[in-house]
Amino acid sequence: MLKRLLAAIGAAAVVLPSAGTPAQAAQTAQTATPVVQIVKVYYDSPGSDRGGNVSLNGEYAVLRNMSRRNIQLENWILRDETGYKYRFPSFTLKPGKSVTVRSGQGTDSSTTLYWGRKWYVWNNDGDTAGLYRSSDLKKIDGCTWGRGGISTTCQ
């Protein structure tokens, strides 16, 4: 009886899920939705770029928490291709919620943070916004655009 059972098990095709090769696993990890995503960048504020706080605050990036848990952004970094860095203060981004990071000065709130710059960050003729986790400076998300338009939707 035991011989028949073992023969039946041996003859049956058992397919277990596979993680694939290490390269495939890395590809899957890279295509996973980031926990916090840059969803939009308004890189060309309205009017001419002459500075001024109102104009600077017309330039901003929007980040969204794509997870189902609170994310503490303290010391995370938002930066451009040149290396201008915004280091987040103590700030909790709730699940499904967004925060706007404006280039100029203002009073931080639960939906808007201010970089505090006196000149523009994002280049109108092309740039890259990158979001980095504070603990290990791991790049969480990025968004790149070229010449033309006033904003870009990031995916």
Steps between C-alpha positions, in 0.01 A plus 500: 500500500780743593678418172186590301460832686862596441473403134186713463667800664812456290296479180296810576638828374534736791569859400608737771515876442849620426661830584686471170856601446660770717478737200126434468450558872691829475288605201180427696630704794585792271156504339313487832311816588713721727353552848515877434477620141575830329172541313538845343759775461406855400839615377404822317316739730252741339645819350863590449763351728606816682503355848266620767335270750166473320675391180729260689201336667344446156774241454442182700501121523212284622574176686241234590506219755407191296494269802242419766714625787636828631843588360732719706693716252734665750845544340390353165644700211335645189761620253553613144761388249737783596498398865271753667360311799191539712525305825158424646422617853312270736199427278260207487339427164177310557385210281373614160574867579720747315737777600607792281859623536519861376835656410450832679429606855186455708353332805497121489165326541363145484475524119773747398869530586734783396857453379592856605702582189548846352544370145350224286585132533349319203640572152241589235705337223529161672589365840458204732328495838624226732364385837741330740438323832698644791615179666709370209462766229324239285325656202128447551369667185599729215339711231671638190376751242629681196443834331149633453189530709464627854459176692538127478296214637733236641427129493 
